[in-house]
């Protein structure tokens, strides 16, 4: 493929022209998102900053020695059984637990489906036998009548063939690998989707890494189940609730919901659940995360953005968001989309029949005040200022300003321009030229 310069237009091996368009970051492949982080890190490095910006990495617990592992094996096993599945643990682990829960659910559903199909086959067999027996008896009573033929129906195709149950992930079928250029073994590896916990391992080698094992398709949406359920509930039942996220809740009911999510129960939030309880649960989930959605390593970087103006500020904030790990990026996008919708319903309005619809009174500024401390926190043990209280007030105003900007412009902020996509592709040409054609044809879909 080659580039038609000046128009952000590329040509595939088959002569198809692909004009790059602004796209949501979630639509990029895992490989493109990882390379995008490196591209924007370079751009941020050209700024004259008095602090260092790096791609956030997940903090992991130190590995125990073999002896300590052996001595505490039974204790750790009990702790794992009681370990929370959602609250107070790293975001990537929450998503891993959700994925394991879904896999168990799918396995149970498939097992039940097999049992039902087997039962249906047995019932059909018995019915045919009874029909055959009655036909034979009737033929003895009426010799002139020909016996009824028995038609043995085969078991259902779904029971015999499980290939249809294979669930494919990603934005494009793996079948399209047949269209790719040679290097099949490497690209087949690349098409295997990664799990959030595996991303850091794949990108561990800083020098000369090719990221060959990163997927060429979009990774699945990495939003924790508890967050998605809370957001859906509030969107459905809470947009006209006055003081949403500010009015108090029932601690007992919130605790029960928290325990249910932490035990791995498939919690369904419906109209019987109080909107204020669900809102409190969502805030509690964000507050108890070991590392906030906006990683602590980027605390100073985000606050610096409040010193910038106009397009420069927007571009800078956008680049910082591109640095987020995919699980943080996707979860933050989901939260901001809800908050943006909530603030759209802040004012009183008129309904379809001109009746007055009460607003929830929660403007973007109000929401920024509430969620700012949960989303953006400074690194622990780094406060060396002589007047921490005064610095805290200054930081608080800057945090609110950052979150306000994110709520008001989240769609644009999470959109990747054609220019940046072109830089990503140009970077991949240097290290992974064999994947470019596949990525381009994905953009045609």
C-alpha positions as CSV (number, residue, x, y, z in Angstrom):
1,X,0.0,0.0,0.0
2,X,1.1,3.6,-0.5
3,X,0.1,7.0,0.8
4,X,-1.5,9.6,-1.4
5,X,0.1,12.6,0.4
6,X,-1.8,15.6,1.7
7,X,-5.3,14.0,1.8
8,X,-4.9,11.4,4.6
9,X,-5.8,8.9,1.9
10,X,-4.2,5.4,1.6
11,X,-4.4,2.8,-1.0
12,X,-4.7,-0.9,-0.2
13,X,-3.0,-3.8,-2.1
14,X,-6.2,-4.2,-4.1
15,X,-6.3,-0.6,-5.2
16,X,-9.0,0.5,-2.7
17,X,-8.7,4.1,-1.6
18,X,-9.1,4.6,2.2
19,X,-9.6,8.2,3.3
20,X,-9.0,8.4,7.1
21,X,-11.8,10.0,9.1
22,X,-12.1,11.0,12.7
23,X,-13.2,8.0,14.7
24,X,-13.9,7.1,18.4
25,X,-10.8,5.7,20.1
26,X,-12.7,2.5,20.9
27,X,-12.9,1.7,17.2
28,X,-9.2,1.5,16.9
29,X,-7.5,-1.9,17.1
30,X,-5.5,-2.8,20.1
31,X,-2.3,-2.4,18.2
32,X,-3.3,1.1,17.0
33,X,-4.2,2.2,20.5
34,X,-0.9,1.0,21.9
35,X,1.0,2.8,19.1
36,X,-1.2,5.9,19.5
37,X,0.1,6.1,23.1
38,X,3.6,6.3,21.9
39,X,2.8,8.9,19.2
40,X,1.1,11.3,21.6
41,X,3.8,10.7,24.2
42,X,6.3,12.0,21.7
43,X,4.2,15.1,21.1
44,X,3.8,15.7,24.8
45,X,7.6,15.4,25.1
46,X,8.1,18.3,22.8
47,X,6.4,20.6,25.2
48,X,8.4,22.6,27.7
49,X,7.2,21.1,30.9
50,X,8.8,21.0,34.3
51,X,7.6,17.4,35.0
52,X,7.8,14.1,33.2
53,X,4.9,12.4,31.5
54,X,4.9,8.7,30.9
55,X,2.4,6.0,29.8
56,X,0.6,4.9,33.0
57,X,1.4,1.3,34.1
58,X,-0.7,-0.8,36.5
59,X,0.9,-1.2,39.9
60,X,1.3,-4.8,40.8
61,X,1.9,-6.4,44.1
62,X,5.4,-7.7,44.8
63,X,5.7,-11.5,44.2
64,X,6.1,-13.6,47.3
65,X,9.0,-15.9,47.8
66,X,8.4,-19.6,47.2
67,X,8.7,-20.3,51.0
68,X,6.2,-17.6,51.9
69,X,3.8,-18.9,49.2
70,X,4.1,-22.4,50.6
71,X,3.6,-21.3,54.2
72,X,0.5,-19.2,53.4
73,X,-1.0,-21.4,50.7
74,X,-4.1,-22.4,52.7
75,X,-4.6,-18.9,54.0
76,X,-4.4,-17.4,50.5
77,X,-6.9,-20.0,49.2
78,X,-9.4,-18.9,51.8
79,X,-8.7,-15.2,51.1
80,X,-9.2,-15.8,47.3
81,X,-12.6,-17.4,48.0
82,X,-13.6,-14.3,50.1
83,X,-11.8,-11.8,47.8
84,X,-14.0,-9.0,46.5
85,X,-15.0,-9.2,42.8
86,X,-15.6,-5.5,42.2
87,X,-14.8,-3.0,45.0
88,X,-11.4,-1.9,46.2
89,X,-9.4,-3.9,43.6
90,X,-7.6,-2.8,40.4
91,X,-9.9,-1.9,37.5
92,X,-8.3,-4.5,35.3
93,X,-9.0,-7.2,37.9
94,X,-12.6,-6.2,38.1
95,X,-12.9,-6.6,34.4
96,X,-11.1,-10.0,34.5
97,X,-13.6,-11.1,37.2
98,X,-16.5,-10.0,35.1
99,X,-15.2,-11.9,32.1
100,X,-14.7,-15.0,34.2
101,X,-18.3,-14.6,35.5
102,X,-19.7,-14.3,32.0
103,X,-17.8,-17.4,30.8
104,X,-19.2,-19.4,33.7
105,X,-22.7,-18.1,32.9
106,X,-22.2,-19.0,29.2
107,X,-21.0,-22.5,30.2
108,X,-24.1,-23.0,32.4
109,X,-26.4,-21.8,29.6
110,X,-24.8,-24.1,27.1
111,X,-25.1,-27.1,29.5
112,X,-28.7,-26.3,30.1
113,X,-29.3,-26.0,26.3
114,X,-27.7,-29.4,25.8
115,X,-29.9,-31.0,28.4
116,X,-33.0,-29.5,27.0
117,X,-32.1,-30.7,23.5
118,X,-31.3,-34.1,24.8
119,X,-34.6,-34.2,26.6
120,X,-36.4,-33.1,23.5
121,X,-34.7,-35.8,21.5
122,X,-35.7,-38.5,24.0
123,X,-39.3,-37.3,24.2
124,X,-39.5,-37.3,20.4
125,X,-38.0,-40.8,20.3
126,X,-40.6,-42.0,22.9
127,X,-43.5,-40.4,20.9
128,X,-42.3,-42.1,17.7
129,X,-42.1,-45.4,19.5
130,X,-45.6,-45.0,20.9
131,X,-46.9,-44.0,17.4
132,X,-45.1,-47.0,15.9
133,X,-46.6,-49.4,18.5
134,X,-50.1,-48.1,18.0
135,X,-49.6,-48.4,14.3
136,X,-48.6,-52.1,14.6
137,X,-51.6,-52.8,16.9
138,X,-53.9,-51.1,14.4
139,X,-52.4,-53.1,11.6
140,X,-53.3,-56.3,13.5
141,X,-56.9,-55.1,13.8
142,X,-57.0,-54.0,10.2
143,X,-54.8,-56.3,8.1
144,X,-55.7,-54.5,4.9
145,X,-54.1,-51.3,6.1
146,X,-50.4,-50.8,5.4
147,X,-48.3,-50.2,8.5
148,X,-47.3,-46.7,9.2
149,X,-43.7,-46.0,8.2
150,X,-41.4,-44.8,11.0
151,X,-39.4,-41.7,10.3
152,X,-36.6,-41.4,12.7
153,X,-35.7,-37.8,13.0
154,X,-32.1,-37.0,13.7
155,X,-31.0,-35.0,16.7
156,X,-31.0,-31.3,16.2
157,X,-28.1,-29.8,14.4
158,X,-27.5,-27.5,17.3
159,X,-27.0,-30.5,19.6
160,X,-24.7,-32.4,17.2
161,X,-22.7,-29.5,16.0
162,X,-21.3,-27.0,18.5
163,X,-19.3,-25.1,16.0
164,X,-22.1,-22.5,15.7
165,X,-21.6,-21.6,19.4
166,X,-18.1,-20.4,19.0
167,X,-18.2,-16.7,19.9
168,X,-15.8,-14.5,18.0
169,X,-14.5,-11.3,19.5
170,X,-13.3,-8.1,17.8
171,X,-14.6,-5.9,15.1
172,X,-13.8,-8.3,12.2
173,X,-14.1,-12.0,11.6
174,X,-10.9,-14.0,11.8
175,X,-11.8,-15.5,8.4
176,X,-10.5,-12.3,6.8
177,X,-7.0,-13.5,7.6
178,X,-7.1,-15.3,4.3
179,X,-6.9,-11.9,2.5
180,X,-3.7,-10.9,4.3
181,X,-0.3,-10.9,2.8
182,X,2.2,-13.7,3.8
183,X,3.4,-13.8,7.5
184,X,0.4,-15.8,8.5
185,X,1.8,-17.2,11.7
186,X,2.6,-13.8,13.0
187,X,-0.7,-12.3,12.0
188,X,-2.7,-15.2,13.4
189,X,-1.0,-14.4,16.7
190,X,-1.9,-10.8,16.3
191,X,-5.6,-11.6,15.9
192,X,-5.8,-13.2,19.3
193,X,-7.4,-10.7,21.5
194,X,-5.7,-9.6,24.7
195,X,-6.9,-9.4,28.2
196,X,-6.2,-6.1,30.2
197,X,-3.8,-8.0,32.5
198,X,-1.8,-9.2,29.5
199,X,-1.2,-5.7,28.0
200,X,1.6,-4.6,30.2
201,X,3.3,-8.0,29.8
202,X,3.1,-7.7,26.0
203,X,4.6,-4.2,26.1
204,X,7.2,-4.9,28.8
205,X,10.2,-4.7,26.4
206,X,10.7,-0.9,25.9
207,X,13.5,-1.2,23.3
208,X,12.7,-2.5,19.8
209,X,9.3,-3.9,20.7
210,X,7.1,-4.7,17.7
211,X,3.9,-5.4,19.6
212,X,3.3,-8.3,17.2
213,X,0.9,-10.0,19.6
214,X,-1.4,-7.1,20.0
215,X,-4.7,-7.6,18.3
216,X,-5.5,-6.1,14.9
217,X,-9.1,-5.8,15.9
218,X,-10.8,-3.6,18.6
219,X,-10.5,-5.1,22.0
220,X,-13.8,-5.8,23.8
221,X,-15.3,-2.9,25.7
222,X,-13.6,-2.8,29.1
223,X,-16.2,-1.4,31.4
224,X,-16.8,-3.1,34.8
225,X,-20.2,-4.8,35.1
226,X,-21.1,-2.8,38.3
227,X,-20.4,0.5,36.5
228,X,-22.3,-0.4,33.4
229,X,-25.3,-1.6,35.5
230,X,-25.3,1.6,37.6
231,X,-25.0,3.8,34.5
232,X,-27.8,2.0,32.7
233,X,-30.1,2.3,35.8
234,X,-29.5,6.0,36.3
235,X,-30.0,6.7,32.6
236,X,-33.3,4.8,32.6
237,X,-34.8,5.9,35.9
238,X,-32.8,8.8,37.3
239,X,-32.5,11.6,34.7
240,X,-35.4,13.6,36.3
241,X,-34.4,12.8,39.9
242,X,-33.6,16.0,41.7
243,X,-30.2,16.0,43.4
244,X,-29.0,12.8,41.8
245,X,-25.5,12.0,43.1
246,X,-26.0,14.6,45.9
247,X,-29.0,13.4,47.9
248,X,-28.3,10.8,50.6
249,X,-29.0,7.1,50.3
250,X,-29.7,4.1,52.4
251,X,-26.4,2.8,53.7
252,X,-27.9,-0.6,54.4
253,X,-29.3,-1.1,50.9
254,X,-26.1,0.2,49.3
255,X,-24.0,-2.2,51.4
256,X,-26.2,-5.1,50.3
257,X,-25.8,-4.2,46.6
258,X,-22.1,-3.9,47.1
259,X,-21.9,-7.3,48.8
260,X,-23.9,-8.8,46.0
261,X,-21.5,-7.5,43.3
262,X,-18.5,-8.5,45.4
263,X,-19.8,-12.0,45.8
264,X,-20.1,-12.4,42.0
265,X,-23.9,-12.4,42.0
266,X,-25.5,-11.3,38.7
267,X,-27.1,-8.2,40.1
268,X,-30.0,-6.8,38.1
269,X,-30.9,-3.2,38.9
270,X,-34.5,-2.3,38.1
271,X,-37.2,0.2,39.0
272,X,-37.4,-1.3,42.5
273,X,-33.9,0.0,43.3
274,X,-33.7,3.6,44.6
275,X,-31.9,5.9,42.1
276,X,-30.0,7.5,45.0
277,X,-28.8,4.1,46.3
278,X,-27.5,3.2,42.8
279,X,-25.8,6.6,42.5
280,X,-24.2,6.2,45.9
281,X,-23.0,2.7,44.8
282,X,-21.4,4.1,41.7
283,X,-19.6,6.8,43.6
284,X,-18.4,4.2,46.2
285,X,-17.0,2.0,43.4
286,X,-15.0,4.9,42.0
287,X,-13.9,6.1,45.5
288,X,-12.6,2.7,46.5
289,X,-10.5,2.0,43.4
290,X,-6.8,1.6,44.4
291,X,-5.9,3.9,41.4
292,X,-8.5,6.4,40.0
293,X,-9.7,6.4,36.4
294,X,-7.3,9.2,35.7
295,X,-4.0,7.6,37.0
296,X,-2.0,9.3,39.7
297,X,1.0,9.5,37.4
298,X,-0.8,12.0,35.3
299,X,-2.1,14.2,38.1
300,X,0.3,17.1,37.6
301,X,-0.1,16.7,33.8
302,X,-3.9,17.1,34.0
303,X,-3.7,20.1,36.4
304,X,-1.2,21.8,34.1
305,X,-3.9,21.7,31.4
306,X,-5.9,24.3,33.3
307,X,-3.1,26.8,32.5
308,X,-3.6,26.4,28.8
309,X,-6.2,28.1,26.6
310,X,-8.4,27.3,23.6
311,X,-7.3,24.7,21.0
312,X,-4.0,24.2,22.7
313,X,-5.7,23.2,26.0
314,X,-8.1,20.9,24.1
315,X,-5.3,19.1,22.2
316,X,-3.2,18.7,25.3
317,X,-6.1,17.2,27.3
318,X,-7.0,14.9,24.5
319,X,-3.4,13.6,24.2
320,X,-3.4,12.9,28.0
321,X,-6.6,10.8,27.6
322,X,-5.0,8.8,24.8
323,X,-2.3,7.8,27.3
324,X,-4.8,6.0,29.5
325,X,-4.8,2.2,29.6
326,X,-7.8,0.9,27.6
327,X,-9.7,-0.2,30.7
328,X,-9.4,3.3,32.2
329,X,-10.2,4.9,28.9
330,X,-13.3,2.9,28.2
331,X,-14.6,3.2,31.8
332,X,-14.0,6.9,31.9
333,X,-15.8,7.4,28.6
334,X,-18.8,5.4,29.9
335,X,-19.0,7.5,33.1
336,X,-18.6,10.8,31.3
337,X,-21.3,9.9,28.8
338,X,-23.7,9.4,31.7
339,X,-22.7,12.6,33.4
340,X,-23.1,14.5,30.2
341,X,-26.6,13.2,29.8
342,X,-27.5,14.0,33.4
343,X,-26.4,17.6,33.1
344,X,-28.5,17.9,29.9
345,X,-31.5,17.2,32.1
346,X,-30.6,19.7,34.8
347,X,-33.1,22.4,33.8
348,X,-36.9,22.3,33.9
349,X,-38.3,21.6,30.5
350,X,-41.6,20.9,28.7
351,X,-42.8,17.4,27.8
352,X,-44.5,16.3,24.6
353,X,-47.9,17.5,25.9
354,X,-46.5,20.8,27.1
355,X,-46.5,19.6,30.7
356,X,-43.6,20.8,32.9
357,X,-40.8,18.3,33.4
358,X,-38.8,18.9,36.5
359,X,-35.0,19.1,36.0
360,X,-32.6,17.2,38.2
361,X,-30.7,20.5,39.1
362,X,-27.3,18.8,38.5
363,X,-25.3,21.0,36.2
364,X,-22.0,19.9,34.8
365,X,-20.3,22.2,37.4
366,X,-22.2,20.4,40.2
367,X,-21.2,17.0,38.9
368,X,-17.5,18.1,38.5
369,X,-17.5,19.1,42.2
370,X,-18.8,15.7,43.2
371,X,-16.8,13.5,40.9
372,X,-13.5,15.4,40.8
373,X,-12.0,14.0,44.0
374,X,-12.8,10.5,42.9
375,X,-11.4,10.8,39.4
376,X,-8.2,12.8,39.8
377,X,-5.9,12.3,42.8
378,X,-2.3,13.2,43.5
379,X,0.4,10.5,43.9
380,X,0.7,9.4,47.5
381,X,3.6,10.9,49.6
382,X,4.5,13.6,47.1
383,X,3.0,16.6,48.9
384,X,6.1,18.6,49.9
385,X,4.5,22.1,49.8
386,X,5.0,24.2,52.9
387,X,1.3,25.1,53.0
388,X,-0.5,21.8,52.1
389,X,-3.9,23.3,52.9
390,X,-3.6,26.3,50.6
391,X,-2.2,24.0,47.9
392,X,-5.1,21.7,48.4
393,X,-7.6,24.5,47.7
394,X,-5.8,25.5,44.6
395,X,-5.6,21.9,43.4
396,X,-9.3,21.4,44.1
397,X,-10.3,24.3,41.8
398,X,-8.1,22.9,39.1
399,X,-9.5,19.4,39.5
400,X,-13.0,20.7,39.1
401,X,-12.0,22.6,36.0
402,X,-10.5,19.5,34.5
403,X,-13.5,17.3,35.1
404,X,-15.9,20.0,33.9
405,X,-14.0,20.1,30.6
406,X,-14.2,16.3,30.3
407,X,-18.0,16.2,31.0
408,X,-18.8,19.0,28.5
409,X,-16.6,17.8,25.6
410,X,-16.2,14.0,26.2
411,X,-17.2,13.0,22.7
412,X,-14.7,15.2,20.9
413,X,-12.0,14.4,23.5
414,X,-12.3,10.7,22.8
415,X,-12.2,11.1,19.0
416,X,-9.0,10.4,17.1
417,X,-8.3,12.8,14.2
418,X,-7.3,11.7,10.7
419,X,-3.9,13.4,11.3
420,X,-3.1,11.3,14.4
421,X,-4.3,8.1,12.7
422,X,-2.0,8.8,9.8
423,X,0.9,9.3,12.2
424,X,0.1,5.9,13.8
425,X,0.0,4.2,10.4
426,X,3.3,5.8,9.4
427,X,4.9,4.6,12.7
428,X,3.6,1.1,12.1
429,X,5.1,1.0,8.6
430,X,8.5,1.2,10.2
431,X,7.9,-1.8,12.5
432,X,4.9,-3.8,11.3
433,X,4.4,-3.1,7.6
434,X,2.6,-6.4,7.0
435,X,-0.4,-5.3,9.1
436,X,-1.1,-2.0,7.4
437,X,-3.2,-3.4,4.6
438,X,-5.4,-5.4,7.1
439,X,-5.9,-2.3,9.2
440,X,-6.8,-0.1,6.2
441,X,-9.4,-2.6,5.0
442,X,-10.9,-2.7,8.4
443,X,-11.5,1.0,8.1
444,X,-13.5,0.4,4.9
445,X,-16.1,-1.7,6.8
